[in-house]
Every structure is written in C-alpha cells, then in structure tokens.
Amino acid sequence: TYCVFHKDSTKMVFFFKSIDPRYIIYMGRDKFENEDLIKWGWPEDLWFHVDDYSSAHVYLRMPVDDPDPSHIPPEVIEEMCQLTKNNSIEGSKAPLADVIYTPWDNLQKRQDMDIGTIGFKDEKRITKVRNVKREKIIINRIEKTKEEKKVDLEKDRHDRDRDEINRKKKLVKEQKIKEKEEAAQRIEEKKLKSYEAIHKNTDAVETNKLKGSGTIEDCKRLEEEWW
C-alpha cells in the first residue's frame, strides 16, 4: 500500500519534555498550526486548553500500550495545566484559571468554524481542573525543554497506524501460540492422569492377588506361585 503525503502536512511544532519520559508534550505555533494538529492527532492524544480564555492547544501523547487517561500521574497533569495556562495571554495573567482536557477523538471541527476554533462531540468526556495557580518552578523547568521541530504530521499518523496494525497482529499471533501450547499441556496432563489411574488400579489388583482370601487353598496357591 502506497500513501501520497501532502507537502503542507509538514509543520513546525513545539515539543516539551515531560517529567515522565513515557509521555510526549507538544503544541502548535499558532492557530493555523492548531488546525493541522487537530486533523492529524493520534488516538493516544489528550487536548488541553484554558477554559473561557484563548490559549494554545497543548497536547499530551500517552503511551500506545497504555492510552488510559486515568493512569496518567498527577504530576504530569499538573505540568500540562501549568504549561497550558502559561501559554494563554489572558490565562497567564489571571491568578487562577480552569484548564480543561479531553481525548483527541472527542474534538469536533466543523466547516463553519473559524480557524483555531474547536467543539466537542461529547461534553461528558471533558475533564476540568479548577483553579490552576501559577507554579513558577514547574513552568521554568518545562519551558527550558522547549524545542521546535519540523514534523510531517500526516506521515507520522500513517506510520503510527501501520505500527499499531503490526503490533496488534503480533499480539494475536502470540496469543494463538500461547493457546496452542496451553492446549498441548492440558492434553499431556490428561494423559498423565490417565496413566496414573491405570497404574494405581493395576497395583490394587496385584495387591489383592497377594492378599488372597486367607484360605488354605490360597496359601497353597501363593506358595506355588512363589516357587
């Protein structure tokens, strides 16, 4: 399968290093860049924004093998809120501001919306962090890691999808091998149990033969068998 990538899918994106290296933090340079980030986001992405204020669209990319927002460490959520608030002209000036975040696939972009404007498919999937107060230490640490990179957003998304398909195929293959091995082991265990049962019954028969009934005839028979 061949994919044709558009030249305009290559954009300059800001990246930041999270306190937890499993997570990737990135954001667009302006509202035009934000449009492309919305279009070519990943299912593992969480979108952050200051509530009720204009702000940068900041994304947190979760690990592909653990894309569960409930598993995100509190300190990572805190640094995301600090970074988002700090990249809002009005929000950064406010002593307290609420920050919202939601999965990328919950973002909704209609054709009638202005550039940089976004909606949501399901309001219930939005999480709000209330009263975020500026933490200078956290902001200074994360802002120092800021790096601008040229990224082909469309190609990266296609590569991610291909890798995910291969990863799932590998998991299915490994699961089938495991099930086959477990089935073979169950058969062997069943055979072993059957052998032990037969062996036990044989021993019991032999024991009964040796015991006899205790009569004179049995004693003579056993004596003859012995000799």
C-alpha positions as CSV (number, residue, x, y, z in Angstrom):
1,T,0.0,0.0,0.0
2,Y,1.4,3.4,-1.0
3,C,0.4,6.7,0.6
4,V,0.7,10.1,-1.0
5,F,1.6,12.7,1.5
6,H,0.7,16.4,1.0
7,K,3.6,18.9,1.3
8,D,1.5,21.2,3.5
9,S,1.3,18.4,6.2
10,T,4.9,19.3,7.2
11,K,4.7,21.8,10.1
12,M,6.8,23.4,12.8
13,V,5.7,22.1,16.1
14,F,6.9,22.9,19.7
15,F,7.9,19.9,21.8
16,F,8.5,19.8,25.6
17,K,10.0,17.1,27.8
18,S,7.6,15.8,30.4
19,I,8.8,14.9,33.9
20,D,7.7,11.3,32.9
21,P,9.6,10.3,29.7
22,R,6.7,7.9,28.7
23,Y,4.7,11.0,27.7
24,I,5.2,13.4,24.9
25,I,4.1,17.1,25.1
26,Y,3.6,19.2,22.0
27,M,1.7,22.2,20.8
28,G,1.2,24.3,17.7
29,R,3.0,27.6,17.0
30,D,-0.2,29.4,16.1
31,K,-3.9,28.9,15.3
32,F,-3.1,27.8,11.8
33,E,-0.8,25.1,13.1
34,N,-3.5,24.1,15.5
35,E,-5.7,23.2,12.6
36,D,-3.2,20.6,11.4
37,L,-2.7,19.2,14.9
38,I,-6.5,18.7,15.2
39,K,-6.6,16.9,11.8
40,W,-3.6,14.6,12.3
41,G,-3.8,13.9,16.0
42,W,-3.4,10.4,17.4
43,P,-6.0,8.3,19.4
44,E,-3.5,8.4,22.3
45,D,-3.6,12.2,22.4
46,L,-5.2,14.4,25.1
47,W,-6.0,18.0,24.2
48,F,-5.5,20.7,26.8
49,H,-6.9,24.3,26.8
50,V,-7.6,27.1,29.2
51,D,-11.3,27.3,29.9
52,D,-13.1,30.5,28.9
53,Y,-9.8,32.1,27.6
54,S,-7.9,32.0,24.4
55,S,-4.9,29.8,24.7
56,A,-2.5,27.5,22.9
57,H,-3.7,24.0,22.0
58,V,-1.4,21.8,24.1
59,Y,-1.3,18.0,23.6
60,L,-0.2,15.1,25.8
61,R,0.6,11.9,23.9
62,M,0.1,8.9,26.0
63,P,2.0,5.6,25.5
64,V,0.5,3.5,22.8
65,D,0.5,0.5,25.1
66,D,-1.2,2.4,27.9
67,P,-3.5,5.1,26.5
68,D,-5.6,5.3,29.6
69,P,-6.0,8.9,31.0
70,S,-6.7,7.5,34.5
71,H,-3.2,6.1,34.5
72,I,-1.5,9.5,34.0
73,P,0.5,10.5,37.1
74,P,-0.9,13.6,38.9
75,E,2.5,15.4,38.4
76,V,2.1,15.1,34.6
77,I,-1.4,16.5,34.7
78,E,-0.1,19.4,36.8
79,E,2.7,20.3,34.4
80,M,0.3,20.1,31.5
81,C,-2.1,22.6,33.3
82,Q,0.8,24.9,34.1
83,L,2.1,24.9,30.5
84,T,-1.3,25.5,29.1
85,K,-2.1,28.3,31.4
86,N,1.3,29.9,30.8
87,N,0.6,29.9,27.0
88,S,-2.6,31.9,27.3
89,I,-2.2,35.7,27.3
90,E,-5.3,36.2,29.5
91,G,-5.0,33.0,31.4
92,S,-1.4,33.6,32.4
93,K,-2.3,37.0,33.9
94,A,-5.2,35.6,35.9
95,P,-4.3,34.4,39.4
96,L,-6.5,31.4,39.0
97,A,-7.7,29.7,35.8
98,D,-9.5,26.5,34.9
99,V,-7.9,24.1,32.5
100,I,-9.9,21.5,30.5
101,Y,-8.7,18.4,28.7
102,T,-10.3,15.7,26.6
103,P,-9.3,12.9,24.3
104,W,-8.3,13.9,20.7
105,D,-11.1,11.8,19.2
106,N,-13.6,13.9,21.2
107,L,-12.7,17.1,19.3
108,Q,-15.1,18.3,16.6
109,K,-14.2,20.6,13.8
110,R,-17.0,21.8,11.5
111,Q,-16.5,23.6,8.3
112,D,-18.4,26.7,9.6
113,M,-16.0,27.1,12.5
114,D,-13.3,29.8,12.4
115,I,-9.6,28.9,12.3
116,G,-8.5,27.8,15.7
117,T,-12.0,27.2,17.0
118,I,-13.0,23.7,18.2
119,G,-16.0,22.0,19.5
120,F,-16.7,18.7,21.3
121,K,-18.6,15.6,20.4
122,D,-19.4,14.7,24.0
123,E,-19.2,17.3,26.8
124,K,-19.2,14.4,29.3
125,R,-15.7,13.4,28.2
126,I,-14.2,16.7,29.2
127,T,-12.3,16.9,32.4
128,K,-11.9,20.2,34.2
129,V,-9.0,21.1,36.5
130,R,-10.2,24.0,38.6
131,N,-8.3,27.0,40.0
132,V,-4.9,26.3,38.5
133,K,-2.4,28.6,40.2
134,R,0.9,29.6,38.6
135,E,3.8,27.4,39.8
136,K,7.0,29.1,38.7
137,I,9.3,26.2,39.4
138,I,7.2,23.8,37.2
139,I,6.9,26.4,34.4
140,N,10.6,27.2,34.3
141,R,11.6,23.6,34.2
142,I,9.3,22.6,31.3
143,E,9.8,25.8,29.3
144,K,13.5,25.2,29.3
145,T,12.9,22.0,27.4
146,K,11.1,23.7,24.6
147,E,12.2,22.6,21.2
148,E,10.8,23.5,17.7
149,K,10.9,20.6,15.2
150,K,9.8,20.2,11.6
151,V,7.2,17.4,11.6
152,D,5.3,15.7,8.8
153,L,2.1,15.3,10.7
154,E,0.3,13.2,8.0
155,K,3.2,10.8,7.5
156,D,3.6,10.4,11.3
157,R,0.0,9.5,11.7
158,H,0.1,6.9,8.8
159,D,3.3,5.4,10.4
160,R,1.6,5.2,13.7
161,D,-1.5,3.4,12.2
162,R,0.7,0.9,10.4
163,D,2.8,0.2,13.5
164,E,-0.4,-0.3,15.5
165,I,-1.8,-2.8,13.0
166,N,1.5,-4.7,13.1
167,R,1.5,-4.6,16.9
168,K,-2.0,-6.0,17.1
169,K,-1.1,-8.7,14.6
170,K,1.9,-9.7,16.7
171,L,-0.3,-9.8,19.8
172,V,-2.8,-12.1,18.1
173,K,-0.1,-14.4,16.8
174,E,1.5,-14.6,20.3
175,Q,-1.9,-15.3,21.8
176,K,-2.6,-18.1,19.4
177,I,0.8,-19.7,20.1
178,K,0.1,-19.4,23.8
179,E,-3.3,-21.0,23.5
180,K,-1.8,-23.9,21.4
181,E,0.9,-24.5,24.0
182,E,-1.7,-24.5,26.8
183,A,-3.9,-26.9,24.9
184,A,-1.0,-29.3,24.3
185,Q,-0.1,-29.1,28.0
186,R,-3.7,-29.9,29.0
187,I,-3.6,-33.0,26.8
188,E,-0.3,-34.1,28.3
189,E,-1.7,-33.6,31.8
190,K,-4.8,-35.6,30.9
191,K,-2.7,-38.4,29.6
192,L,-0.5,-38.4,32.7
193,K,-3.6,-38.6,34.9
194,S,-5.0,-41.5,32.9
195,Y,-1.7,-43.3,33.2
196,E,-1.5,-42.8,36.9
197,A,-5.1,-44.1,37.3
198,I,-4.3,-47.2,35.3
199,H,-1.1,-47.8,37.2
200,K,-3.0,-47.3,40.5
201,N,-5.7,-49.8,39.5
202,T,-3.0,-52.3,38.4
203,D,-1.3,-52.0,41.7
204,A,-4.5,-52.6,43.5
205,V,-5.3,-55.7,41.6
206,E,-1.8,-57.1,42.2
207,T,-2.1,-56.3,45.9
208,N,-5.4,-58.1,46.1
209,K,-3.9,-61.1,44.4
210,L,-1.1,-61.2,47.0
211,K,-3.5,-60.8,49.9
212,G,-5.9,-63.6,48.8
213,S,-8.8,-64.6,50.9
214,G,-6.7,-66.2,53.7
215,T,-7.9,-69.8,53.0
216,I,-5.7,-72.8,52.9
217,E,-6.2,-73.1,49.2
218,D,-5.0,-69.5,48.7
219,C,-1.9,-70.1,50.9
220,K,-1.0,-73.2,48.8
221,R,-1.5,-71.2,45.6
222,L,0.7,-68.3,46.7
223,E,3.3,-70.8,47.9
224,E,3.3,-72.5,44.4
225,E,3.5,-69.1,42.6
226,W,6.4,-68.1,44.8
227,W,8.4,-71.2,44.0
